[in-house]
């Protein structure tokens, strides 16, 4: 068996092409994934208790700063609630507003 030390292989051009192809395929697969659906939220009511507003969302009582279904409740208004899911802002509104005095 003869060993040649005058030949040196720095890189395999065929291997690099194959790796680049696999990377393109993986990127294409990731981009074809469906966007994630946000968890459903249903605002059922807003109550003002001694100056503190609470909302009834998905049959749970929440205040500003609370979390529900991975949403952060940032503001409770007279007839709407502002919730954040990551960077996505969602405004929940009461469909029929009934004010009791």
N, CA, C and O atoms as a MOPAC input file, in Angstrom:
PM7 MOZYME 1SCF
protein

 N      0.84500 1    -1.16300 1     0.00000 1
 C      0.00000 1     0.00000 1     0.00000 1
 C      0.89600 1     1.23400 1     0.00000 1
 O      1.84700 1     1.34800 1     0.77300 1
 N      0.56500 1     2.11700 1    -0.86500 1
 C      1.38000 1     3.31300 1    -1.01600 1
 C      0.62300 1     4.51900 1    -0.48600 1
 O     -0.54300 1     4.72300 1    -0.82600 1
 N      1.27000 1     5.30900 1     0.33300 1
 C      0.66600 1     6.49800 1     0.90700 1
 C      1.24800 1     7.70900 1     0.21200 1
 O      2.46400 1     7.88000 1     0.12700 1
 N      0.35300 1     8.54200 1    -0.28100 1
 C      0.81500 1     9.75000 1    -0.96900 1
 C      0.57800 1    10.94700 1    -0.06400 1
 O     -0.53800 1    11.16800 1     0.40600 1
 N      1.60000 1    11.69400 1     0.17100 1
 C      1.45200 1    12.87200 1     1.00500 1
 C      1.47700 1    14.17000 1     0.19800 1
 O      1.44900 1    15.26100 1     0.76700 1
 N      1.52900 1    14.04800 1    -1.12100 1
 C      1.53600 1    15.24300 1    -1.95300 1
 C      0.13000 1    15.69500 1    -2.35300 1
 O     -0.03100 1    16.74200 1    -2.98100 1
 N     -0.89300 1    14.90100 1    -1.98600 1
 C     -2.28400 1    15.24300 1    -2.28200 1
 C     -2.95600 1    15.66000 1    -0.98000 1
 O     -2.94000 1    14.93600 1     0.01500 1
 N     -3.53400 1    16.82500 1    -1.02000 1
 C     -4.28600 1    17.25700 1     0.16400 1
 C     -5.66400 1    17.72900 1    -0.28300 1
 O     -5.80000 1    18.46900 1    -1.25800 1
 N     -6.65400 1    17.29900 1     0.42900 1
 C     -8.03600 1    17.66500 1     0.13400 1
 C     -8.49600 1    18.63800 1     1.20800 1
 O     -8.55300 1    18.30800 1     2.39200 1
 N     -8.81500 1    19.82300 1     0.77200 1
 C     -9.24500 1    20.86000 1     1.72600 1
 C    -10.74700 1    20.77000 1     1.99300 1
 O    -11.19000 1    20.90700 1     3.13300 1
 N    -11.52600 1    20.53900 1     0.93500 1
 C    -12.96800 1    20.46600 1     1.09000 1
 C    -13.54400 1    19.59100 1    -0.00500 1
 O    -12.93600 1    19.39500 1    -1.05700 1
 N    -14.68800 1    19.08900 1     0.25400 1
 C    -15.37300 1    18.24000 1    -0.71500 1
 C    -16.47000 1    19.08100 1    -1.37300 1
 O    -17.47600 1    19.37100 1    -0.72700 1
 N    -16.30700 1    19.48100 1    -2.63900 1
 C    -17.32300 1    20.33300 1    -3.28500 1
 C    -18.65900 1    19.63400 1    -3.43300 1
 O    -19.69700 1    20.29500 1    -3.44900 1
 N    -18.66300 1    18.32300 1    -3.54100 1
 C    -19.91900 1    17.60200 1    -3.68200 1
 C    -20.68700 1    17.58700 1    -2.36500 1
 O    -21.91500 1    17.68200 1    -2.34400 1
 N    -19.95300 1    17.46800 1    -1.28400 1
 C    -20.58900 1    17.47300 1     0.01900 1
 C    -21.20000 1    18.84700 1     0.30900 1
 O    -22.30000 1    18.92200 1     0.85600 1
 N    -20.52100 1    19.91700 1    -0.04100 1
 C    -21.04400 1    21.25800 1     0.18300 1
 C    -22.32900 1    21.50000 1    -0.60500 1
 O    -23.26100 1    22.12400 1    -0.09700 1
 N    -22.38300 1    21.00800 1    -1.85100 1
 C    -23.60400 1    21.16600 1    -2.65000 1
 C    -24.76800 1    20.41400 1    -2.01400 1
 O    -25.89600 1    20.90600 1    -1.99600 1
 N    -24.49100 1    19.22800 1    -1.49600 1
 C    -25.53900 1    18.42500 1    -0.86700 1
 C    -26.05100 1    19.10500 1     0.40800 1
 O    -27.25400 1    19.12900 1     0.66600 1
 N    -25.12700 1    19.65400 1     1.20100 1
 C    -25.54000 1    20.34500 1     2.42100 1
 C    -26.36300 1    21.59600 1     2.09800 1
 O    -27.34600 1    21.88700 1     2.78000 1
 N    -25.96600 1    22.32700 1     1.07100 1
 C    -26.71800 1    23.51300 1     0.66000 1
 C    -28.12000 1    23.12600 1     0.18500 1
 O    -29.08900 1    23.82800 1     0.47400 1
 N    -28.22700 1    22.02400 1    -0.53400 1
 C    -29.53100 1    21.54800 1    -1.00700 1
 C    -30.42300 1    21.16400 1     0.16300 1
 O    -31.60500 1    21.50500 1     0.17900 1
 N    -29.87000 1    20.45700 1     1.14300 1
 C    -30.65000 1    20.06500 1     2.31600 1
 C    -31.11900 1    21.29000 1     3.10400 1
 O    -32.23000 1    21.30600 1     3.63500 1
 N    -30.27400 1    22.30500 1     3.17700 1
 C    -30.64600 1    23.52100 1     3.88900 1
 C    -31.80000 1    24.22700 1     3.17700 1
 O    -32.71600 1    24.72100 1     3.83400 1
 N    -31.76800 1    24.28000 1     1.83900 1
 C    -32.85900 1    24.89800 1     1.08000 1
 C    -34.16500 1    24.14900 1     1.28700 1
 O    -35.22500 1    24.75600 1     1.43500 1
 N    -34.07900 1    22.82200 1     1.29800 1
 C    -35.28900 1    22.01400 1     1.49700 1
 C    -35.85700 1    22.26900 1     2.88900 1
 O    -37.06600 1    22.44100 1     3.04400 1
 N    -34.99800 1    22.29300 1     3.89400 1
 C    -35.46100 1    22.52600 1     5.26700 1
 C    -36.10100 1    23.90700 1     5.39400 1
 O    -37.11700 1    24.05000 1     6.07500 1
 N    -35.53300 1    24.91300 1     4.75800 1
 C    -36.09300 1    26.26400 1     4.80000 1
 C    -37.45400 1    26.30000 1     4.11300 1
 O    -38.37200 1    26.96500 1     4.59200 1
 N    -37.58900 1    25.60300 1     3.01800 1
 C    -38.86200 1    25.56700 1     2.29300 1
 C    -39.94000 1    24.88600 1     3.13500 1
 O    -41.09000 1    25.32500 1     3.14500 1
 N    -39.57900 1    23.83400 1     3.82800 1
 C    -40.54600 1    23.12500 1     4.66500 1
 C    -41.01200 1    24.03000 1     5.80000 1
 O    -42.20300 1    24.07200 1     6.10900 1
 N    -40.08800 1    24.75000 1     6.42100 1
 C    -40.45300 1    25.63800 1     7.51900 1
 C    -41.37500 1    26.74400 1     7.02300 1
 O    -42.34300 1    27.08300 1     7.70400 1
 N    -41.09900 1    27.31100 1     5.85900 1
 C    -41.91400 1    28.41300 1     5.35800 1
 C    -43.30400 1    27.97300 1     4.93300 1
 O    -44.20600 1    28.80700 1     4.84900 1
 N    -43.50600 1    26.68700 1     4.66200 1
 C    -44.82200 1    26.20300 1     4.24400 1
 C    -45.71500 1    25.84600 1     5.41900 1
 O    -46.89000 1    25.53100 1     5.22700 1
 N    -45.18100 1    25.89000 1     6.63100 1
 C    -46.00900 1    25.57200 1     7.79200 1
 C    -47.10000 1    26.61800 1     7.94000 1
 O    -46.90700 1    27.79600 1     7.64000 1
 N    -48.24200 1    26.16000 1     8.40500 1
 C    -49.35000 1    27.08000 1     8.61300 1
 C    -49.06400 1    27.98000 1     9.80600 1
 O    -48.42600 1    27.55700 1    10.77100 1
 N    -49.53400 1    29.21600 1     9.73900 1
 C    -49.34000 1    30.08500 1    10.89500 1
 C    -50.11200 1    29.54000 1    12.09300 1
 O    -51.16600 1    28.92100 1    11.94800 1
 N    -49.57200 1    29.78100 1    13.25100 1
 C    -50.17500 1    29.28100 1    14.46500 1
 C    -51.49200 1    29.99500 1    14.74100 1
 O    -51.57000 1    31.22000 1    14.64800 1
 N    -52.51100 1    29.23900 1    15.07700 1
 C    -53.79500 1    29.84100 1    15.42500 1
 C    -53.73400 1    30.32900 1    16.86100 1
 O    -53.20800 1    29.65600 1    17.74700 1
 N    -54.28000 1    31.50300 1    17.06400 1
 C    -54.31700 1    32.04800 1    18.41200 1
 C    -55.40200 1    31.34900 1    19.22000 1
 O    -56.45100 1    30.99500 1    18.68200 1
 N    -55.15000 1    31.14800 1    20.51600 1
 C    -56.17700 1    30.52400 1    21.35200 1
 C    -57.45000 1    31.37100 1    21.36500 1
 O    -57.37100 1    32.59900 1    21.38500 1
 N    -58.61000 1    30.73900 1    21.35300 1
 C    -59.86000 1    31.50700 1    21.31700 1
 C    -60.14100 1    32.20500 1    22.65200 1
 O    -59.91400 1    31.65000 1    23.72700 1
 N    -60.63600 1    33.42400 1    22.54800 1
 C    -61.05900 1    34.18800 1    23.72000 1
 C    -62.44700 1    34.74400 1    23.45600 1
 O    -62.73100 1    35.22900 1    22.36100 1
 N    -63.31300 1    34.67300 1    24.46400 1
 C    -64.64500 1    35.24500 1    24.32800 1
 C    -64.91700 1    36.11000 1    25.54800 1
 O    -64.96700 1    35.63000 1    26.68100 1
 N    -65.09300 1    37.39700 1    25.28200 1
 C    -65.40100 1    38.35200 1    26.34700 1
 C    -66.89300 1    38.27100 1    26.63200 1
 O    -67.72400 1    38.49600 1    25.75200 1
 N    -67.21800 1    37.94400 1    27.88300 1
 C    -68.62500 1    37.78700 1    28.24600 1
 C    -69.14800 1    38.94300 1    29.07500 1
 O    -70.35700 1    39.16300 1    29.15400 1
 N    -68.23100 1    39.68700 1    29.69700 1
 C    -68.70300 1    40.82100 1    30.48400 1
 C    -67.56700 1    41.57600 1    31.13800 1
 O    -66.45800 1    41.06500 1    31.29300 1
 N    -67.87500 1    42.82000 1    31.52100 1
 C    -66.94100 1    43.66400 1    32.25500 1
 C    -67.68400 1    44.21400 1    33.45900 1
 O    -68.79800 1    44.72300 1    33.33300 1
 N    -67.07000 1    44.11000 1    34.61100 1
 C    -67.69900 1    44.55600 1    35.85900 1
 C    -66.76500 1    45.54800 1    36.54000 1
 O    -65.55500 1    45.33100 1    36.61100 1
 N    -67.33700 1    46.63500 1    37.03600 1
 C    -66.57600 1    47.62600 1    37.80100 1
 C    -66.91400 1    47.42000 1    39.27500 1
 O    -68.03500 1    47.68900 1    39.70700 1
 N    -65.93700 1    46.94100 1    40.04000 1
 C    -66.14400 1    46.67800 1    41.46000 1
 C    -65.30200 1    47.67800 1    42.24700 1
 O    -64.07900 1    47.55200 1    42.31800 1
 N    -65.95400 1    48.65500 1    42.82900 1
 C    -65.28300 1    49.67700 1    43.65300 1
 C    -64.11300 1    50.31600 1    42.91600 1
 O    -63.04200 1    50.49900 1    43.49400 1
 N    -64.30800 1    50.65400 1    41.64800 1
 C    -63.26100 1    51.31600 1    40.86700 1
 C    -62.26900 1    50.38600 1    40.20500 1
 O    -61.41400 1    50.84000 1    39.44500 1
 N    -62.36300 1    49.10400 1    40.47500 1
 C    -61.48100 1    48.12700 1    39.84300 1
 C    -62.29000 1    47.34600 1    38.81900 1
 O    -63.29900 1    46.72400 1    39.15100 1
 N    -61.83800 1    47.38500 1    37.57600 1
 C    -62.55400 1    46.67800 1    36.51400 1
 C    -62.02300 1    45.25800 1    36.39100 1
 O    -60.81700 1    45.01200 1    36.40800 1
 N    -62.96500 1    44.33800 1    36.26700 1
 C    -62.63100 1    42.94200 1    35.99900 1
 C    -63.41500 1    42.50900 1    34.77300 1
 O    -64.49400 1    43.03100 1    34.49200 1
 N    -62.86000 1    41.55400 1    34.05000 1
 C    -63.52400 1    41.05000 1    32.84700 1
 C    -63.79100 1    39.56200 1    33.00800 1
 O    -63.05500 1    38.84200 1    33.68200 1
 N    -64.84900 1    39.13300 1    32.37800 1
 C    -65.16000 1    37.70600 1    32.34100 1
 C    -64.82900 1    37.22400 1    30.93600 1
 O    -65.52100 1    37.55300 1    29.97300 1
 N    -63.75900 1    36.43900 1    30.83500 1
 C    -63.28600 1    35.91700 1    29.55100 1
 C    -63.20800 1    34.40300 1    29.66200 1
 O    -62.57700 1    33.87100 1    30.57500 1
 N    -63.85500 1    33.71000 1    28.72800 1
 C    -63.87700 1    32.23900 1    28.72900 1
 C    -64.31500 1    31.70200 1    30.09800 1
 O    -63.74300 1    30.73100 1    30.59500 1
 N    -65.31800 1    32.32500 1    30.70100 1
 C    -65.86600 1    31.92500 1    32.00300 1
 C    -64.87700 1    32.06600 1    33.15300 1
 O    -65.05200 1    31.42500 1    34.19000 1
 N    -63.84200 1    32.88800 1    32.99800 1
 C    -62.88700 1    33.16000 1    34.07600 1
 C    -62.86300 1    34.65500 1    34.34100 1
 O    -63.02200 1    35.45900 1    33.42200 1
 N    -62.66500 1    35.02100 1    35.58800 1
 C    -62.59000 1    36.42300 1    35.96200 1
 C    -61.12300 1    36.84300 1    35.95500 1
 O    -60.28200 1    36.22500 1    36.60800 1
 N    -60.82800 1    37.92000 1    35.19400 1
 C    -59.44400 1    38.39800 1    35.07800 1
 C    -59.39200 1    39.90400 1    35.32500 1
 O    -60.36300 1    40.62600 1    35.09700 1
 N    -58.22700 1    40.35400 1    35.79900 1
 C    -57.96300 1    41.78300 1    35.99100 1
 C    -56.81000 1    42.17300 1    35.08600 1
 O    -56.17700 1    41.31500 1    34.47200 1
 N    -56.53900 1    43.46500 1    35.00400 1
 C    -55.38900 1    43.93200 1    34.23800 1
 C    -54.12200 1    43.31200 1    34.83800 1
 O    -53.94200 1    43.29000 1    36.05600 1
 N    -53.26100 1    42.81600 1    33.96700 1
 C    -52.02300 1    42.18200 1    34.41200 1
 C    -52.12400 1    40.66700 1    34.50800 1
 O    -51.10100 1    39.98700 1    34.60300 1
 N    -53.33600 1    40.12700 1    34.48400 1
 C    -53.51400 1    38.67100 1    34.55000 1
 C    -53.22600 1    38.03300 1    33.19700 1
 O    -53.16500 1    38.70900 1    32.17000 1
 N    -53.05300 1    36.72000 1    33.22400 1
 C    -52.82000 1    35.92300 1    32.00900 1
 C    -53.95400 1    34.92900 1    31.85600 1
 O    -54.41100 1    34.33400 1    32.83100 1
 N    -54.40600 1    34.75200 1    30.61400 1
 C    -55.40900 1    33.73700 1    30.31800 1
 C    -55.13100 1    33.18400 1    28.92200 1
 O    -55.01700 1    33.94600 1    27.96200 1
 N    -55.02300 1    31.88100 1    28.81100 1
 C    -54.75600 1    31.19900 1    27.53700 1
 C    -53.56000 1    31.81600 1    26.81600 1
 O    -53.61000 1    32.04200 1    25.60600 1
 N    -52.49600 1    32.08700 1    27.55000 1
 C    -51.24200 1    32.66500 1    27.04700 1
 C    -51.38100 1    34.11500 1    26.56700 1
 O    -50.47400 1    34.64300 1    25.92300 1
 N    -52.49400 1    34.74800 1    26.87200 1
 C    -52.69700 1    36.16000 1    26.59700 1
 C    -52.42500 1    36.95300 1    27.86700 1
 O    -52.75500 1    36.51200 1    28.96800 1
 N    -51.82500 1    38.12100 1    27.70700 1
 C    -51.60500 1    39.03000 1    28.82400 1
 C    -52.65000 1    40.13800 1    28.72400 1
 O    -52.71000 1    40.85200 1    27.72300 1
 N    -53.45900 1    40.27600 1    29.74700 1
 C    -54.50500 1    41.30300 1    29.76300 1
 C    -53.85000 1    42.61900 1    30.16500 1
 O    -53.38500 1    42.77000 1    31.29500 1
 N    -53.81500 1    43.57300 1    29.23200 1
 C    -53.11000 1    44.82800 1    29.49400 1
 C    -54.04400 1    45.98400 1    29.81900 1
 O    -53.63500 1    46.93200 1    30.49100 1
 N    -55.29300 1    45.92600 1    29.35600 1
 C    -56.20900 1    47.02500 1    29.62400 1
 C    -57.64700 1    46.53700 1    29.59300 1
 O    -58.03700 1    45.75800 1    28.72300 1
 N    -58.42200 1    47.00700 1    30.55000 1
 C    -59.85900 1    46.72200 1    30.57300 1
 C    -60.57200 1    48.06900 1    30.53400 1
 O    -60.44100 1    48.88600 1    31.44600 1
 N    -61.32600 1    48.28400 1    29.46200 1
 C    -62.05600 1    49.54000 1    29.29600 1
 C    -63.52600 1    49.37100 1    29.63900 1
 O    -63.91900 1    48.38900 1    30.26900 1
 N    -64.33600 1    50.33900 1    29.21700 1
 C    -65.77700 1    50.28700 1    29.47600 1
 C    -66.45600 1    49.14100 1    28.73000 1
 O    -67.30800 1    48.44700 1    29.28500 1
 N    -66.06900 1    48.94900 1    27.46500 1
 C    -66.72200 1    47.91700 1    26.65400 1
 C    -65.73600 1    47.06300 1    25.85900 1
 O    -66.13200 1    46.35700 1    24.93100 1
 N    -64.43800 1    47.12700 1    26.22600 1
 C    -63.45300 1    46.32100 1    25.50900 1
 C    -62.28300 1    45.95100 1    26.41300 1
 O    -62.03000 1    46.58400 1    27.43800 1
 N    -61.58200 1    44.90400 1    25.99500 1
 C    -60.39200 1    44.43000 1    26.70800 1
 C    -59.27300 1    44.30800 1    25.68900 1
 O    -59.46900 1    43.77200 1    24.59800 1
 N    -58.09700 1    44.81000 1    26.05200 1
 C    -56.91900 1    44.70700 1    25.19200 1
 C    -56.03000 1    43.60800 1    25.76500 1
 O    -55.64900 1    43.64300 1    26.93500 1
 N    -55.70500 1    42.62800 1    24.91500 1
 C    -54.86900 1    41.50200 1    25.32300 1
 C    -53.71600 1    41.35600 1    24.35200 1
 O    -53.86300 1    41.61800 1    23.15800 1
 N    -52.56300 1    40.93400 1    24.86400 1
 C    -51.38100 1    40.72300 1    24.03000 1
 C    -51.01100 1    39.25200 1    24.03100 1
 O    -51.02700 1    38.58700 1    25.06700 1
 N    -50.67600 1    38.75700 1    22.84000 1
 C    -50.17600 1    37.39900 1    22.67200 1
 C    -48.82800 1    37.55500 1    21.97300 1
 O    -48.76800 1    37.64900 1    20.74700 1
 N    -47.75300 1    37.58300 1    22.74900 1
 C    -46.45000 1    37.90000 1    22.17800 1
 C    -46.47200 1    39.35400 1    21.75200 1
 O    -46.65700 1    40.24600 1    22.58000 1
 N    -46.28600 1    39.59300 1    20.47000 1
 C    -46.35400 1    40.96900 1    19.94400 1
 C    -47.69100 1    41.27200 1    19.28300 1
 O    -47.91500 1    42.38600 1    18.81000 1
 N    -48.57800 1    40.28500 1    19.25000 1
 C    -49.87700 1    40.49200 1    18.60400 1
 C    -50.87400 1    41.06500 1    19.60600 1
 O    -51.04400 1    40.55000 1    20.71100 1
 N    -51.52200 1    42.13900 1    19.18800 1
 C    -52.49900 1    42.81300 1    20.02800 1
 C    -53.89400 1    42.38600 1    19.58800 1
 O    -54.20400 1    42.34900 1    18.39700 1
 N    -54.71700 1    42.06900 1    20.55900 1
 C    -56.08200 1    41.65700 1    20.25600 1
 C    -57.03500 1    42.46500 1    21.11900 1
 O    -56.84200 1    42.59800 1    22.32700 1
 N    -58.05800 1    42.99700 1    20.48500 1
 C    -59.05800 1    43.77800 1    21.20700 1
 C    -60.35700 1    42.98200 1    21.22600 1
 O    -60.91600 1    42.64400 1    20.18300 1
 N    -60.82200 1    42.69100 1    22.43400 1
 C    -62.07900 1    41.96100 1    22.61400 1
 C    -63.16100 1    42.97400 1    22.94700 1
 O    -62.97500 1    43.82400 1    23.81800 1
 N    -64.28200 1    42.88800 1    22.26300 1
 C    -65.38300 1    43.82300 1    22.49000 1
 C    -66.63000 1    43.06600 1    22.90300 1
 O    -66.84700 1    41.91900 1    22.51200 1
 N    -67.43000 1    43.72800 1    23.69400 1
 C    -68.72600 1    43.15800 1    24.06800 1
 C    -69.68500 1    43.45900 1    22.93400 1
 O    -69.80700 1    44.60300 1    22.49600 1
 N    -70.36300 1    42.42800 1    22.46300 1
 C    -71.25900 1    42.62000 1    21.32100 1
 C    -72.48200 1    43.42800 1    21.69100 1
 O    -72.85000 1    44.35900 1    20.97500 1
 N    -73.11300 1    43.09200 1    22.78700 1
 C    -74.27500 1    43.84800 1    23.24400 1
 C    -73.94200 1    44.41900 1    24.60700 1
 O    -73.69600 1    43.68400 1    25.56400 1
 N    -73.93800 1    45.71500 1    24.68200 1
 C    -73.57800 1    46.37000 1    25.93200 1
 C    -74.84700 1    46.72800 1    26.69000 1
 O    -75.70700 1    47.44300 1    26.17400 1
 N    -74.95900 1    46.23400 1    27.90200 1
 C    -76.09400 1    46.53300 1    28.75700 1
 C    -75.52000 1    47.20400 1    30.00600 1
 O    -74.79600 1    46.57700 1    30.77900 1
 N    -75.84600 1    48.47100 1    30.19300 1
 C    -75.33800 1    49.20500 1    31.35500 1
 C    -76.40600 1    49.19300 1    32.44800 1
 O    -77.57500 1    49.49900 1    32.21500 1
 N    -75.96700 1    48.83600 1    33.61700 1
 C    -76.86500 1    48.83400 1    34.77000 1
 C    -76.44500 1    49.94900 1    35.70700 1
 O    -75.26200 1    50.09600 1    36.01200 1
 N    -77.40600 1    50.73400 1    36.16300 1
 C    -77.09200 1    51.83400 1    37.09400 1
 C    -77.82000 1    51.65500 1    38.39300 1
 O    -77.68200 1    52.47800 1    39.29800 1

